[in-house]
Amino acid sequence: MSFVRYNPEDSVISSETVVRGLFTGDNNTLTTFYSQSVNEYYLDVYNGSPAASGSSVQFAIQYGNLYGSGSLIINPNVPTGGYTPSRVVYGEYRNLVYGTETQNFSFDNGVTTANDIFIINFARSRYKESLLPGSFNLTLKSGSAVIKLTDDSGTTSLTRFIGENEVYYIISGSNGNAYTAAASSSYYGMMFPDLDIIVLNASASSTVSLTSYFAPLTTATSSRQDNYNKLFNSISSGSDGVTGSMQLQSSETVSSRYFFTRVKNGDFNYTTNPSIIDANGNLLYTTLIDNPQTFITSVGMYNDNNELLAVAKLSQPLTKDFTKEALIRIKLDY
């Protein structure tokens, strides 16, 4: 077996961003919403009936409260200062976003604390690398009240971070642009593309408020509140079954390395297949003596120890003899 070493100029690296719809079937829009709740921590949202074939979880909705209001105490034997699911959820995402257990959520540059939050957490199977800024559209409806939300990626050229997490703010608008100029104190929530979550402000505010769309119940009762249903009902009510109430895309940076395999006219014209010789080593096909011909079907890529690392298959055999040269481009994605 003969080998030809790749030279440095025979290889080049390229990167491109691949965009696809976030929802099942690479759809940009989710038009139907079905829910299934099994606990107080989250509500799974499906694109079809949970028991139906082809139905799968698209995202989950969670409700968090700084003081644990709106849900039952996990351990009733600890009635004072005990943890509740809403308090656990608030603390979980506070730590995820801010990296600390002391910094509370705020949507107006830290002027006030948001005691109540709703989280839209997209299923891991639905995206590749991150959410695509500018593609997020959410319609909320409660009765006759309707509001359309988007991220503010189209209104700013700044790359903003909270800790190590890139953040865009949720504003009234569509496709990353505001309907009207939004002040920094009038954000409805935050979008974290790399964390694949949307955090909505469920607390009343002097400038903006979503409480009319999903006012959480925070009074103590003897039964579950399941506040996540408030947001689910608002989202599902905003869909007309055609345009949908939620639009979003995912993005992924795919790095590729191209290898240009150059086959010169004098190379690889003789086959190494042992079936062309007889038991005495004589060539069975005498026409190949003066006019050898081979068919390239694959390219094997080896390391310096002659260990096979990868095999590139051609779509069809490539005829090779002394009158022909070939340039085969091999693409490795990673």
ZATORPA-752210 format. One record per residue: x, z, y of N, C-alpha, C, CB in turn. Coordinates in steps of 0.2 Angstrom, whole numbers. Atoms other than C-alpha are relative to their C-alpha. Glycine has a CB too. Layout:
% residues N
NUBA  n_px  n_pz  n_py ca_px ca_pz ca_py  c_px  c_pz  c_py cb_px cb_pz cb_py
NUBA     X     Z     Y     X     Z     Y     X     Z     Y     X     Z     Y
...
% end
This chain:
% residues 334
NUBA  n_px  n_pz  n_py ca_px ca_pz ca_py  c_px  c_pz  c_py cb_px cb_pz cb_py
NUBA     4     0    -6     0     0     0     4     0     6    -5     6     0
NUBA    -4     1    -6     7    -5    17    -4     4     6     1    -7     2
NUBA     3    -4    -6     4     5    33     3    -3     7     2     7     0
NUBA    -2     1    -7     5     1    52    -1     5     4    -3    -7     2
NUBA     1    -6    -4     8    15    64    -3    -2     7     7     3     1
NUBA     3     1    -7    -3    16    80     5     1     5    -6     4     0
NUBA    -4    -2    -6     7    15    96    -4     3     5     3    -7     3
NUBA     4    -4    -5     2    26   111    -5    -5     4     5     3     5
NUBA     5     5    -4    -6    10   120    -5    -2    -5     4    -6     2
NUBA     6     2     4   -17     7   105    -6     5     0     3     0    -7
NUBA     6    -5     0   -28    22   109    -2     2     7     3     7    -4
NUBA     2    -2    -7   -38    27   124    -6     5    -1    -3    -6     4
NUBA     5    -5     0   -50    42   127    -5    -1     5     3     7     0
NUBA     5     1    -5   -67    40   136    -5     5    -1    -3    -7    -1
NUBA     5    -5     0   -81    52   140    -6    -3     4     2     7     3
NUBA     6     3    -3   -99    48   144    -6     6    -1    -3    -7    -3
NUBA     5    -4     1  -115    58   147    -6    -3    -3    -2     3     7
NUBA     5     3     4  -129    55   135    -6     4     2     1     0    -8
NUBA     6    -3    -2  -147    59   141    -5    -1    -4    -2    -2     8
NUBA     6     2     5  -162    61   130    -5     5     2     2     1    -7
NUBA     5    -5    -1  -179    69   131     1     6    -4    -7    -4    -2
NUBA    -1    -6     3  -180    87   127    -4     2    -6     0     6     5
NUBA     5    -1     5  -195    87   116     0    -4    -6    -7     0     4
NUBA     0     4     6  -199    81    99    -1    -7     1    -5     3    -5
NUBA     0     7    -1  -196    63    97     3    -3     6    -7    -2     0
NUBA    -4     2    -6  -184    62   112    -5    -1     6     4    -6    -2
NUBA     4     1    -5  -199    63   123     2     4     6    -8     2    -2
NUBA    -1    -3    -6  -197    68   141    -6     5     2     1    -5     6
NUBA     6    -3    -2  -215    75   143    -3     4    -6    -4    -5     3
NUBA     4    -3     5  -224    88   133    -7     1     3     3     8    -1
NUBA     7     1    -2  -243    85   134    -4     5    -4    -2    -7    -1
NUBA     4    -5     3  -250    97   121     4     6    -2    -2    -3    -7
NUBA    -3    -6     0  -247   115   119    -4     5    -5     1     4     7
NUBA     3    -5     5  -250   127   104     4     6     0    -1    -4    -7
NUBA    -4    -6     0  -245   145   103    -1     4    -7    -2     4     6
NUBA     1    -4     6  -242   157    89     4     7     2     3    -3    -6
NUBA    -3    -7    -2  -238   176    93     0     4    -6    -4     3     5
NUBA     0    -5     5  -232   188    80     3     6     2     5    -3    -6
NUBA    -2    -6    -3  -225   201    91     0     1     7     8     1    -2
NUBA     1    -1    -8  -224   208   109     6    -3     4    -1     7     1
NUBA    -6     2    -3  -207   201   112     0    -8     3     6     0    -4
NUBA     0     7    -2  -210   182   113    -6    -4    -3     6    -4    -2
NUBA     5     5     2  -223   168   111     3    -7    -1    -6     0     5
NUBA    -2     7     1  -218   152   102    -5    -5     2     2     0    -8
NUBA     4     6    -2  -225   136   109     2    -6    -4     1    -1     8
NUBA    -1     6     4  -227   121    98    -3    -6     3    -4     1    -7
NUBA     3     6    -2  -231   103   101    -6    -2    -4     5    -6     0
NUBA     6     2     4  -245   103    88    -2     7    -3     1    -5    -5
NUBA     2    -6     3  -254   115    78     5     3    -5    -7    -1    -5
NUBA    -6    -3     3  -241   127    70     0    -2    -8     0     7     1
NUBA     0     1     7  -247   123    52     0    -8    -1    -7     3    -3
NUBA     1     7     1  -248   104    55     7    -3    -1    -3    -3     6
NUBA    -6     4     2  -235    92    48     3    -3     7    -1    -5    -5
NUBA    -3     3    -6  -222    87    62     0     4     6    -3    -6     1
NUBA     0    -5    -6  -226   102    73     6     4    -1    -7     4     0
NUBA    -6    -4     0  -211   112    78     0     4     7     6    -4    -1
NUBA    -1    -4    -6  -206   125    91     3    -4     6     3     7    -1
NUBA    -4     3    -5  -202   118   108     3     5     5    -5    -4     4
NUBA    -3    -6    -4  -199   134   118    -4     6    -1     0    -2     8
NUBA     3    -6     0  -203   152   119    -1     3     6     4     5    -5
NUBA     1    -3    -7  -211   162   133     1     8    -1    -7    -1     2
NUBA    -1    -7     0  -206   180   136    -1     3     7     8     2    -2
NUBA     2    -3    -7  -211   193   149     5     6     0    -7     2     0
NUBA    -4    -6    -1  -199   206   156    -2     4     6     7    -2     0
NUBA     1    -4    -5  -202   221   166     5     6     1    -7     4    -1
NUBA    -5    -5    -1  -189   232   174    -1     7    -2     2     0     8
NUBA     2    -7     2  -198   248   170    -3     1    -6    -4     3     6
NUBA     3     0     6  -205   243   154    -8     0     0     2     6    -4
NUBA     7     1     0  -223   241   160    -3    -6    -3    -2     0     8
NUBA     3     6     3  -235   229   152     0     0    -8     2    -6     3
NUBA    -1     1     7  -231   233   134     0     7    -3     6    -4    -2
NUBA     0    -7     3  -232   248   122     7     2    -2    -4    -1    -7
NUBA    -7    -3     1  -218   260   119     2    -2    -8     0     8     1
NUBA    -2     1     6  -208   255   104     0     6    -5     7    -3     0
NUBA     0    -6     4  -206   272    97    -5     5     4     7     4    -1
NUBA     5    -5    -3  -222   283   101     2     7     0    -7    -1    -3
NUBA    -2    -6     0  -213   298    97     5     2     6     4     2    -6
NUBA    -4    -1    -6  -203   296   113    -4    -3     6     7    -4     0
NUBA     5     3    -5  -217   294   126     3     0     7    -6     4     0
NUBA    -3     0    -7  -206   298   142     7    -3     0     1     7     2
NUBA    -7     3    -1  -192   286   146     1    -5    -6     5     5     1
NUBA    -1     4     5  -195   276   130     0    -7     1    -5     2    -5
NUBA    -1     7    -1  -191   258   128    -6    -4    -2     6    -3    -3
NUBA     5     4     2  -204   245   127     2    -7     0    -6     0     6
NUBA    -2     7     0  -203   226   123     2    -3     7    -5    -4    -4
NUBA    -2     3    -6  -204   221   141     6     3     3    -6     1     5
NUBA    -6    -3    -3  -190   233   146     6    -3    -3     0     7     0
NUBA    -6     3     4  -179   226   132     1    -7     2    -2     1    -7
NUBA     0     7    -2  -183   208   137     4     0     7    -6    -3     0
NUBA    -3     0    -7  -179   212   156     8     1    -1    -3     5     4
NUBA    -7    -1     1  -162   220   151     4    -5    -4     0     7    -4
NUBA    -3     5     3  -158   207   139     2    -6     4    -4    -3    -6
NUBA    -1     5    -5  -159   193   152     4     2     6    -6    -4     2
NUBA    -4    -2    -6  -152   203   166     8     0    -3    -2     7     2
NUBA    -7     0     3  -136   206   155     3    -7    -1     0     4    -6
NUBA    -2     7     1  -136   187   150     2    -3     6    -5    -3    -4
NUBA    -1     4    -6  -137   181   168     5     3     4    -7     0     4
NUBA    -4    -3    -5  -128   194   178     6     3    -3    -4     5     4
NUBA    -6    -3     3  -116   201   165     0     7     1     6    -3     2
NUBA     0    -8    -1  -121   219   169    -7     3    -1     2     1     8
NUBA     7    -3     1  -135   231   166    -2     4     6     1     5    -6
NUBA     2    -3    -6  -136   237   184    -3    -5     5     6     4     3
NUBA     2     5    -4  -139   221   193    -7    -3    -2     5    -6     1
NUBA     7     2     2  -158   217   194    -1    -7     3    -5     5     3
NUBA     2     7    -2  -166   200   196    -3     0     7    -5    -3    -5
NUBA     3     1    -7  -169   194   214     0    -7     1     5     4     5
NUBA     1     7    -1  -175   178   220     0    -2     8    -7    -3    -2
NUBA     0     1    -7  -172   180   239     7     3     2    -5     4     4
NUBA    -7    -2    -1  -153   183   239     1     7     1     2    -3     7
NUBA    -1    -7     1  -154   201   234    -4     5     5     7     2     1
NUBA     4    -4    -5  -166   207   248    -5     4    -4    -4    -5     5
NUBA     5    -4     4  -179   213   236     1    -1    -8    -7    -2     1
NUBA    -1     0     7  -179   216   217    -7    -2    -3     2     7    -3
NUBA     6     3     3  -191   206   206     0     5    -7     1    -7    -2
NUBA     1    -4     5  -198   219   194    -3    -3    -6    -5     6     2
NUBA     3     4     6  -207   206   183     3    -7     0    -8     0     1
NUBA    -3     7     1  -200   190   176    -3    -3    -6     8     0    -1
NUBA     2     4     6  -206   177   164     6    -5    -2    -7    -4     1
NUBA    -6     4     2  -193   167   154    -3    -5    -5     5     4    -4
NUBA     1     6     5  -195   150   146     7    -2    -3    -3    -6     4
NUBA    -6     1     4  -182   149   133    -1    -6    -5     2     7    -4
NUBA     1     6     4  -180   132   125     3     0    -7     3    -6     4
NUBA    -3     0     7  -177   130   106     6    -3     0    -6    -3    -5
NUBA    -7     3     1  -159   127   101    -1    -7    -3     4     4    -4
NUBA     1     7     3  -165   112    91    -2    -5     4    -4     0    -6
NUBA     3     4    -5  -172   104   106     5    -4     5    -6     3     4
NUBA    -5     2    -5  -156   101   116     7    -1    -3     0     4     6
NUBA    -7     0     3  -138    96   113     5     4     4     2    -8     1
NUBA    -5    -4    -4  -128   104   127    -3     4     5     6    -5     3
NUBA     3    -3    -6  -138   108   142    -6    -3     3     6     1     6
NUBA     5     3    -3  -153   105   152     2    -5     6    -5     5     3
NUBA    -2     5    -5  -152    90   164    -4     2     7    -2    -7    -2
NUBA     3    -2    -7  -155    96   183    -3    -6     3     6     2     4
NUBA     4     6    -3  -167    85   192    -6    -3    -4     4    -5     2
NUBA     5     2     4  -178    82   177    -5     5    -2     4    -3    -7
NUBA     4    -5     2  -187    98   176    -6    -1     5     3     7     1
NUBA     7     0    -4  -206    97   182    -4     4    -4    -3    -7     1
NUBA     4    -5     3  -218   111   178    -7     0     5     3     7    -1
NUBA     7    -1    -4  -237   111   183    -3     6    -3    -4    -7    -1
NUBA     4    -6     2  -246   127   183    -7     0     3     4     7     3
NUBA     6     0    -3  -264   129   185    -4     6    -2    -4    -7    -3
NUBA     4    -5     1  -276   143   186    -7    -1     4     3     7     2
NUBA     6     2    -3  -294   139   190     1    -6     4    -2     6     5
NUBA    -1     6    -4  -294   127   205     7     0     3    -5     0     5
NUBA    -7    -1    -3  -276   133   210     5    -4    -4     2     7     1
NUBA    -5     3     3  -262   121   206     6     0     4    -3    -8    -2
NUBA    -6     0    -3  -244   121   209     5    -4    -4     3     7     2
NUBA    -5     4     4  -230   109   204     7     3     2     0    -8     2
NUBA    -7    -3    -1  -212   116   202     5    -5    -3     0     7    -3
NUBA    -6     4     2  -195   108   200     6     4     2     0    -7     3
NUBA    -6    -3    -2  -177   113   202     2    -3     6     6     0    -6
NUBA    -2     3    -6  -168   110   218     6    -4     0     1     6     5
NUBA    -6     3     1  -154   100   212     1    -6     5     1    -3    -7
NUBA     0     6    -4  -159    85   223     1     2     8    -6    -4    -1
NUBA     0    -2    -7  -159    96   239     7     3     2    -5     5     1
NUBA    -6    -4    -2  -141   103   238     6    -4    -4     0     7    -2
NUBA    -6     3     2  -124    96   235     5     5    -3     4    -5     5
NUBA    -4    -6     3  -117   113   230    -1     1    -7    -1     6     5
NUBA     1    -2     7  -113   119   213     0     8     0     6    -3    -5
NUBA     1    -7    -1  -119   137   213     0     4    -7    -7     2     3
NUBA    -1    -4     6  -115   151   200    -3     7     2     7     0    -2
NUBA     1    -7     0  -122   168   196     5     2    -6    -7     2    -1
NUBA    -5    -1     5  -107   175   187     3    -6    -2    -3     4    -6
NUBA    -3     6     2  -101   162   176    -5    -6    -2     4     1    -7
NUBA     6     5     2  -118   153   174    -2    -4     6    -6     5    -2
NUBA     2     5    -5  -122   138   184    -8     1     1     1    -8    -2
NUBA     7    -1    -2  -139   140   193    -3    -5     5    -1     7     3
NUBA     4     4    -5  -152   129   202    -7     5     1    -2    -7    -3
NUBA     6    -4    -1  -167   137   210    -7    -4     0     0     3     8
NUBA     6     3     1  -185   133   207    -4     0     6    -4     4    -6
NUBA     4     1    -7  -195   126   222    -6    -4    -2     5    -4     5
NUBA     6     4     0  -211   118   225     2    -8     1    -6     2     5
NUBA    -2     7    -1  -208    99   222    -1    -4    -7     7     0     3
NUBA    -1     4     6  -204    86   209     6    -4    -1    -6    -5    -1
NUBA    -6     4     1  -189    78   201     6     2     4    -1    -7     1
NUBA    -6    -2    -3  -177    89   209     0     0     8     6    -3    -2
NUBA     1     0    -7  -184    87   227    -6     4     2     0    -7     2
NUBA     5    -4    -3  -194    98   238    -6    -4     3     3     6     4
NUBA     5     3    -4  -211    94   245     1     1     7    -7     2    -2
NUBA    -2    -2    -6  -206   103   260     6     4     0    -6     4     4
NUBA    -6    -4     0  -190   111   266    -1     7    -2     3     0     7
NUBA     0    -7     3  -187   127   256     5     4     2     0     0    -8
NUBA    -5    -5    -2  -179   142   263     3     4    -6    -3     5     5
NUBA    -3    -3     6  -167   152   252    -4     6    -2     7     3     2
NUBA     4    -6     1  -180   166   253    -7    -2    -4    -1     4     6
NUBA     7     2     3  -194   156   245     1    -4    -7    -3    -5     5
NUBA    -1     2     7  -188   153   227    -5     3    -5     7     1    -2
NUBA     4    -3     5  -200   154   213     3     2    -6    -5    -6    -1
NUBA    -4    -2     6  -187   156   200     7    -3     0    -4    -3    -6
NUBA    -7     3     1  -170   150   193     0    -4    -6     5     6     0
NUBA    -1     4     6  -165   137   181     8     0    -2    -2    -8     1
NUBA    -7    -1     2  -149   140   171     1    -6    -6     2     7    -3
NUBA    -1     5     4  -144   123   163     4     1    -6     3    -6     3
NUBA    -5    -1     5  -130   129   152    -3     6    -5     7     2     2
NUBA     4    -5     4  -141   144   146    -6    -2    -3    -1     7     4
NUBA     6     3     2  -156   133   143    -6     4     1     1    -2    -7
NUBA     6    -4    -1  -168   145   151    -2    -1     7     2     8    -1
NUBA     3     0    -7  -180   145   166    -2     7     1    -6    -5     0
NUBA     3    -6    -2  -183   162   174    -4     0     6     6     5     1
NUBA     5     1    -5  -199   163   184    -1     7     3    -6    -3    -2
NUBA     2    -7    -3  -203   177   197    -7     1    -1     2    -1     8
NUBA     7    -2     1  -218   186   192    -3     5     5    -1     2    -7
NUBA     2    -5    -5  -218   198   206    -3    -3     6     6     4     2
NUBA     3     3    -6  -228   196   222     6     0     5    -6     5     3
NUBA    -5     0    -5  -217   191   237    -4    -2     7     5    -6    -2
NUBA     3     1    -7  -220   190   256     0    -8     2     3     4     5
NUBA    -1     7    -2  -215   171   256    -3    -4    -5     7    -1     1
NUBA     2     4     5  -219   164   239    -3     5    -6     5    -5    -3
NUBA     3    -5     6  -230   171   224    -3    -5    -5    -5     5     3
NUBA     3     4     6  -235   164   207    -5     5    -3     6    -2    -5
NUBA     4    -5     4  -245   180   203    -7    -3    -1     0     6     4
NUBA     6     3     1  -261   170   205    -1    -4    -6    -3    -4     6
NUBA     0     4     5  -256   159   191     1     4    -7     6    -5     0
NUBA    -1    -4     6  -250   173   178     1     7     2     6    -3    -4
NUBA    -1    -7    -2  -253   190   185     1     4    -6    -6     2     5
NUBA    -2    -5     6  -245   202   172    -4     6     1     7     1    -1
NUBA     4    -6     0  -255   217   167     6     5    -1    -5     0    -6
NUBA    -6    -5     0  -243   232   170    -3     7    -1     4     0     6
NUBA     2    -7     1  -255   247   168     0     2    -7    -8     0     2
NUBA    -1    -3     7  -253   258   153    -7     0    -3     3     7     0
NUBA     6     0     5  -266   255   139     2     2    -7    -3    -7     1
NUBA    -2    -2     7  -267   259   121     0    -6    -4    -6     5    -3
NUBA     0     6     4  -267   241   116     6    -5     3    -7    -4     0
NUBA    -5     5    -2  -254   226   117    -3    -4     6     2    -4    -5
NUBA     1     4    -6  -254   217   134     1    -8    -1     3     2     6
NUBA    -2     7     1  -246   201   128     0    -4     6    -5    -3    -6
NUBA     0     3    -6  -242   196   145     2    -8     0     4     3     5
NUBA    -3     7     0  -233   180   140    -6    -5    -1     4    -1    -6
NUBA     6     4     1  -251   173   136    -2    -3     7    -6     3    -3
NUBA     2     2    -6  -253   172   155     3    -6     2     2     6     5
NUBA    -4     6    -2  -239   160   158    -2    -6    -5     7     1    -1
NUBA     2     5     5  -244   150   142    -7    -3     3    -1     3    -7
NUBA     6     3    -2  -262   148   148     0    -4     7    -5     5     2
NUBA    -1     4    -6  -256   142   165     3    -6    -1     4     5     5
NUBA    -3     6     2  -245   129   158    -4    -5    -4     7     2    -4
NUBA     4     5     4  -257   122   145    -6    -2     4    -3     4    -6
NUBA     6     2    -5  -271   122   159     3    -6     4    -2     6     4
NUBA    -3     5    -4  -259   111   169     1    -7    -3     6     2     3
NUBA     0     7     4  -259    97   156    -6    -3     0     3     1    -7
NUBA     6     4     1  -271    83   156     0    -4    -6    -1    -5     6
NUBA    -1     4     7  -265    77   139     3    -7     0    -7    -1    -3
NUBA    -3     6    -1  -257    62   146     7     0     4    -5    -5     4
NUBA    -7    -1    -4  -244    66   160     3     6    -2    -2     0     7
NUBA    -3    -6     2  -242    83   153     1     5     6     6    -1    -4
NUBA    -1    -5    -6  -238    99   163     8     2     0    -4     6    -1
NUBA    -7    -2     0  -219   100   158     4    -6    -2     1     6    -6
NUBA    -4     6     1  -206    87   159     8     3     1    -1    -6     5
NUBA    -7    -3     0  -187    90   155     4    -5    -5     0     7    -2
NUBA    -5     4     4  -172    81   148     6     4    -1     2    -7     3
NUBA    -6    -4     1  -156    87   140     6    -5     1     0     3    -7
NUBA    -5     5    -1  -139    80   143     6     3    -5     3     0     7
NUBA    -6    -2     5  -123    80   132     6    -4     2    -2    -1    -7
NUBA    -6     4    -1  -105    75   136     3    -2    -6     5     4     5
NUBA    -3     3     6   -99    64   122     7    -3     1    -4    -5    -4
NUBA    -7     2    -1   -80    62   121     2    -5    -6     5     5     0
NUBA    -2     5     6   -74    46   111     7    -2     1    -5    -6     1
NUBA    -7     3     0   -57    40   106     0    -6    -3     5     5    -3
NUBA     0     7     3   -55    22   103     7    -2    -2    -2    -5     6
NUBA    -6     3     3   -41    15    92    -1    -7    -1     1     4    -7
NUBA     0     7     1   -37    -3    93     5    -2    -5     2    -4     7
NUBA    -4     2     6   -31    -9    76     1    -8     0    -4     2    -6
NUBA    -2     7     0   -21   -25    78     3    -3    -6     5    -1     6
NUBA    -2     3     6   -19   -36    63     3    -7     1    -6     0    -6
NUBA    -3     6    -2    -6   -49    66    -1    -5    -6     7     1     1
NUBA     1     5     5    -6   -66    57     4     1    -7     2    -7     3
NUBA    -4    -1     6     8   -61    45    -2     7    -4     7     0     2
NUBA     1    -6     3     0   -44    40    -6     0    -4    -1     5     5
NUBA     6    -1     4   -12   -39    26    -3    -6    -3    -5     4     4
NUBA     2     6     3   -13   -56    18    -1     0    -7     4    -6     3
NUBA     0     0     8   -10   -51     0    -3     6    -2     8     0    -2
NUBA     4    -5     2   -22   -40    -9     5     5    -5    -6    -2    -4
NUBA    -4    -5     4   -15   -24   -18    -5     2    -6     2     6     3
NUBA     5    -1     6   -30   -25   -31     3    -2    -6    -7    -4     2
NUBA    -4     1     6   -22   -24   -48    -4    -5    -5     1     6    -4
NUBA     4     5     4   -36   -35   -55     2    -7     0    -8     1     1
NUBA    -2     7    -1   -28   -51   -49     6    -2    -4     1    -2     7
NUBA    -6     2     4   -13   -50   -61    -2     2    -7     6     4     2
NUBA     1    -2     7   -13   -50   -80     5     5    -3     1    -7    -4
NUBA    -4    -6     3    -4   -38   -92     7    -1     1    -2     0    -8
NUBA    -7     2    -1    12   -47   -89     2     0     7     2    -6    -4
NUBA    -1     0    -7    11   -46   -71     0    -6     4     7     3     1
NUBA     1     7    -3     7   -64   -68    -6    -1     4     0    -5    -5
NUBA     6     1    -4    -5   -69   -54    -5    -4    -4     2    -4     7
NUBA     6     3     4   -22   -74   -62    -2    -6     4    -5     4    -1
NUBA     2     5    -4   -26   -85   -47     5    -4     4    -6     2     5
NUBA    -6     4    -3   -12   -98   -43    -1    -2     7     2    -5    -5
NUBA     1     2    -6   -21  -104   -28     2     5     6    -7    -2     1
NUBA    -1    -6    -5   -17   -87   -19     8     0     1    -2     6    -3
NUBA    -7    -1    -1     2   -90   -21     2    -3     6     4    -4    -6
NUBA    -2     3    -6     4  -102    -7    -5     0     6     1    -8    -1
NUBA     5    -1    -5   -12   -99     2    -4     6    -1    -5    -6     0
NUBA     3    -7     2   -16   -80     0    -6     1     5     5     5     1
NUBA     6    -1    -4   -33   -74     7    -2     7    -2    -5    -5     0
NUBA     3    -6     1   -40   -57     9    -6     1     4     5     6     1
NUBA     6    -2    -4   -56   -49    16     0     7     2    -7    -1    -5
NUBA     0    -7    -3   -55   -34    27    -7     3     0     4     0     7
NUBA     6    -3     0   -69   -22    24     0     7     3    -3     0    -8
NUBA     0    -7    -3   -63    -5    30     7     1     3    -2     5    -5
NUBA    -7    -2    -2   -48     3    39     0     7    -1     0    -2     8
NUBA    -1    -7     1   -41    19    33     5     2     5     3     0    -7
NUBA    -4    -4    -5   -33    31    45     3     6    -3    -4     2     7
NUBA    -4    -5     3   -19    42    39     4     4     5     5    -4    -5
NUBA    -4    -4    -4    -8    55    46     7    -1    -3    -1     8    -1
NUBA    -7     1     2    11    56    44     2     2    -7     5     3     5
NUBA    -1    -2     7    10    63    27    -4    -4    -5    -2     8    -2
NUBA     4     5     4     0    48    21    -7     3    -3     4    -3    -6
NUBA     6    -3     2   -16    59    19    -6    -4     4     0     7     2
NUBA     5     4    -3   -32    49    22    -4     5     4    -4    -3    -5
NUBA     4    -5    -4   -41    57    37    -7    -3     2     4     1     7
NUBA     6     3    -2   -55    44    41     0    -7    -2    -1     0     8
NUBA     1     6     2   -62    28    35    -5    -4     5    -2    -1    -7
NUBA     5     4    -4   -70    15    47    -2    -6    -4     4    -2     7
NUBA     3     5     4   -82     3    39    -2    -6     4    -6     2    -4
NUBA     2     6    -3   -84   -15    45    -7    -2    -1     5    -6    -1
NUBA     7     2     1  -102   -22    47     0    -5    -5    -3    -2     6
NUBA    -1     5     5   -96   -37    36     7    -2    -1    -4    -6     3
NUBA    -7     2     1   -80   -43    28     3    -5     5     0    -2    -7
NUBA    -3     5    -5   -68   -51    39     6    -4    -4     4     5     6
NUBA    -5     4     3   -58   -65    32     7     0     3    -2    -8    -1
NUBA    -7    -1    -3   -39   -64    34     5    -4    -4     2     7     0
NUBA    -5     4     3   -25   -76    30     5    -1     6    -2    -7    -3
NUBA    -5     1    -5    -9   -83    39    -2    -3     6     6    -3    -4
NUBA     2     4    -6   -19   -93    51    -4     5     5    -4    -6    -2
NUBA     4    -4    -4   -29   -78    58     3     7     2    -7     1    -5
NUBA    -1    -7    -3   -27   -62    68    -6     3     1     5     0     6
NUBA     6    -4    -1   -39   -48    70     2     6     5    -3     2    -6
NUBA     0    -6    -4   -42   -34    83    -6     4    -1     1    -2     8
NUBA     5    -5     2   -53   -20    76     0     6     5     0     1    -7
NUBA     0    -6    -4   -59    -7    88    -4     5    -4    -4    -2     7
NUBA     3    -6     4   -63    10    80    -1     5     5     5     3    -5
NUBA     3    -5    -5   -73    23    89    -1     7    -4    -6    -2     4
NUBA     1    -7     3   -72    42    85    -3     4     5     7     3    -2
NUBA     4    -5    -4   -85    53    93     1     7    -2    -7    -2     0
NUBA    -1    -7     1   -82    72    95    -2     4     6     7     1    -2
% end
